[in-house]
Amino acid sequence: MSLEATQQQTEPVAVNFRRPRAEDGAAMWRLVKEMGGLELNSAYFYALFAKDFADTGLVAETDDGRLAGFIAGHRPPDRPDAVFVWQIGVAPWMRRQGLARRMLDALLVAQPADIAWLEATVSPDNAASMQLFRSIARDRGVDCQEQEYLSEAMFPNSHAAENLFRIGPLTSEFSKKSS
Ligand SMILES: CC(C)(COP(=O)(O)OP(=O)(O)OC[C@H]1O[C@@H](n2cnc3c(N)ncnc32)[C@H](O)[C@@H]1OP(=O)(O)O)[C@@H](O)C(=O)NCCC(=O)NCCS
């Protein structure tokens, strides 16, 4: 199923999913800047990710073109069976309505059949993010492996450790969709 074909209705705001385009980079950058909670990268970075990694990304927008949420992801070259969510963000006015869950569901459905793992790094102090990824695993009946990935000491600035969450294996059509 293509992302373009996936339309989600949430009350009272209708949100449509599609692949990102380079033009979306500016809105992604603005959303991250305004909402906080995510590390703000350069505007160039978001435009590049939206353009060159569109297959592993997603934007959720309202009928009037407001960005409600986005995913920027890639496939780690040494783990080609994984899709790695580098950033996922939901606008404050759309939170706790299941949008992040539905965006990840749509991302997984749009991946090639050989993708068996959903990965993300999560800071130990990000309760919402941890619960999001654990709930994705829980509802598919698969493991959410959690392991050290990038320690605090690796960062030159004050940056919390980033632990790797590895959800899978997502080997069947069933496990790519939530139950
Ligand atoms: C993390 C984030 C994407 C979740 O988006 P959301 O659309 O509100 O999440 P959902 O409504 O789909 O909820 C998914 C799960 O997370 C839980 N959850 C969401 N926000 C939560 C919070 N603040 N505290 C605890 N759990 C939370 C929900 O209860 C749900 O779990 P459940 O199925 O067990 O009930 C959003 O809070 C956000 O953009 N935060 C800032 C950016 C960030 O931290 N991104 C993640 C790191 S890349």
The ligand as an SDF file (V2000), in Angstrom:
LIG
                    3D

 48 50  0  0  0  0  0  0  0  0999 V2000
    6.7410   11.0260   21.2840 C   0  0  0  0  0  0  0  0  0  0  0  0
    5.6100   11.6020   20.4130 C   0  0  0  0  0  0  0  0  0  0  0  0
    6.0270   11.4770   18.9450 C   0  0  0  0  0  0  0  0  0  0  0  0
    4.3300   10.7700   20.6680 C   0  0  0  0  0  0  0  0  0  0  0  0
    3.3290   11.2560   19.7670 O   0  0  0  0  0  0  0  0  0  0  0  0
    1.7650   11.0130   20.0320 P   0  0  0  0  0  0  0  0  0  0  0  0
    1.0500   11.1430   18.7330 O   0  0  0  0  0  0  0  0  0  0  0  0
    1.3140   11.9070   21.1380 O   0  0  0  0  0  0  0  0  0  0  0  0
    1.7490    9.4910   20.5360 O   0  0  0  0  0  0  0  0  0  0  0  0
    0.5130    8.4780   20.4720 P   0  0  0  0  0  0  0  0  0  0  0  0
   -0.7460    9.2280   20.8110 O   0  0  0  0  0  0  0  0  0  0  0  0
    0.5370    7.7520   19.1820 O   0  0  0  0  0  0  0  0  0  0  0  0
    0.8380    7.4780   21.6730 O   0  0  0  0  0  0  0  0  0  0  0  0
    1.6710    6.3400   21.4830 C   0  0  0  0  0  0  0  0  0  0  0  0
    1.9220    5.6740   22.8230 C   0  0  0  0  0  0  0  0  0  0  0  0
    2.7520    6.5250   23.6240 O   0  0  0  0  0  0  0  0  0  0  0  0
    2.0760    6.8890   24.8260 C   0  0  0  0  0  0  0  0  0  0  0  0
    2.4080    8.2880   25.1190 N   0  0  0  0  0  0  0  0  0  0  0  0
    2.2850    9.3570   24.2730 C   0  0  0  0  0  0  0  0  0  0  0  0
    2.6860   10.4720   24.9120 N   0  0  0  0  0  0  0  0  0  0  0  0
    3.0800   10.0960   26.1470 C   0  0  0  0  0  0  0  0  0  0  0  0
    3.6020   10.8070   27.2650 C   0  0  0  0  0  0  0  0  0  0  0  0
    3.7810   12.1300   27.2150 N   0  0  0  0  0  0  0  0  0  0  0  0
    3.9170   10.1020   28.3760 N   0  0  0  0  0  0  0  0  0  0  0  0
    3.7520    8.7540   28.4400 C   0  0  0  0  0  0  0  0  0  0  0  0
    3.2500    8.0200   27.3930 N   0  0  0  0  0  0  0  0  0  0  0  0
    2.9210    8.6930   26.2750 C   0  0  0  0  0  0  0  0  0  0  0  0
    0.6080    6.6810   24.5400 C   0  0  0  0  0  0  0  0  0  0  0  0
   -0.1370    6.4560   25.7120 O   0  0  0  0  0  0  0  0  0  0  0  0
    0.6710    5.4470   23.6370 C   0  0  0  0  0  0  0  0  0  0  0  0
    0.9250    4.2810   24.3960 O   0  0  0  0  0  0  0  0  0  0  0  0
   -0.2290    3.1900   24.6770 P   0  0  0  0  0  0  0  0  0  0  0  0
   -0.6280    2.6230   23.3350 O   0  0  0  0  0  0  0  0  0  0  0  0
    0.4270    2.1960   25.5770 O   0  0  0  0  0  0  0  0  0  0  0  0
   -1.3700    3.9430   25.3230 O   0  0  0  0  0  0  0  0  0  0  0  0
    5.3050   13.0920   20.7890 C   0  0  0  0  0  0  0  0  0  0  0  0
    5.1110   13.1860   22.1890 O   0  0  0  0  0  0  0  0  0  0  0  0
    6.4240   14.0570   20.3810 C   0  0  0  0  0  0  0  0  0  0  0  0
    6.4550   14.5590   19.2580 O   0  0  0  0  0  0  0  0  0  0  0  0
    7.3380   14.3350   21.3390 N   0  0  0  0  0  0  0  0  0  0  0  0
    8.4780   15.2530   21.0570 C   0  0  0  0  0  0  0  0  0  0  0  0
    9.4520   14.6290   20.0990 C   0  0  0  0  0  0  0  0  0  0  0  0
   10.0180   13.3030   20.5780 C   0  0  0  0  0  0  0  0  0  0  0  0
   10.3530   13.1120   21.7370 O   0  0  0  0  0  0  0  0  0  0  0  0
   10.1240   12.3410   19.6210 N   0  0  0  0  0  0  0  0  0  0  0  0
   10.6280   11.0040   19.8990 C   0  0  0  0  0  0  0  0  0  0  0  0
   12.1120   10.8970   19.8230 C   0  0  0  0  0  0  0  0  0  0  0  0
   12.7190   10.8250   18.1690 S   0  0  0  0  0  0  0  0  0  0  0  0
  1  2  1  0
  2  3  1  0
  2  4  1  0
  2 36  1  0
  4  5  1  0
  5  6  1  0
  6  7  2  0
  6  8  1  0
  6  9  1  0
  9 10  1  0
 10 11  2  0
 10 12  1  0
 10 13  1  0
 13 14  1  0
 14 15  1  0
 15 16  1  0
 15 30  1  0
 16 17  1  0
 17 18  1  0
 17 28  1  0
 18 19  1  0
 18 27  1  0
 19 20  2  0
 20 21  1  0
 21 22  1  0
 21 27  2  0
 22 23  1  0
 22 24  2  0
 24 25  1  0
 25 26  2  0
 26 27  1  0
 28 29  1  0
 28 30  1  0
 30 31  1  0
 31 32  1  0
 32 33  2  0
 32 34  1  0
 32 35  1  0
 36 37  1  0
 36 38  1  0
 38 39  2  0
 38 40  1  0
 40 41  1  0
 41 42  1  0
 42 43  1  0
 43 44  2  0
 43 45  1  0
 45 46  1  0
 46 47  1  0
 47 48  1  0
M  END
$$$$
